[in-house]
């Protein structure tokens, strides 16, 4: 049932999510963002959250609040490198029917491909 109440004080965030995000420092005068990406990866490692870096961003998994906090902290870390402006694009997924990791999602497609399923 969908609540139509305007009182959101007791509404909780999802227990688990994954977020694929790409954080881009703007106006640094540098073409490479490798140092900033490395700073974000160090932060995520320290967070204890499950994460996977890929060529166009990072997928991070955990509770909604933990994931959003880590992405916010990533902004802070990159601002500390001297970037005054950051633009981030993000896709976030949640499920209520089962627990599924990003790795599970990839494996499912790989299994279909390996089995020749259509």
Secondary structure as GFF3:
##gff-version 3
##sequence-region A 1 118
A	DSSP	beta_strand	17	26	.	.	.	ID=ss1
A	DSSP	alpha_helix	34	47	.	.	.	ID=ss2
A	DSSP	beta_strand	50	54	.	.	.	ID=ss3
A	DSSP	beta_strand	57	62	.	.	.	ID=ss4
A	DSSP	alpha_helix	64	80	.	.	.	ID=ss5
A	DSSP	beta_strand	85	93	.	.	.	ID=ss6
A	DSSP	alpha_helix	102	115	.	.	.	ID=ss7
###
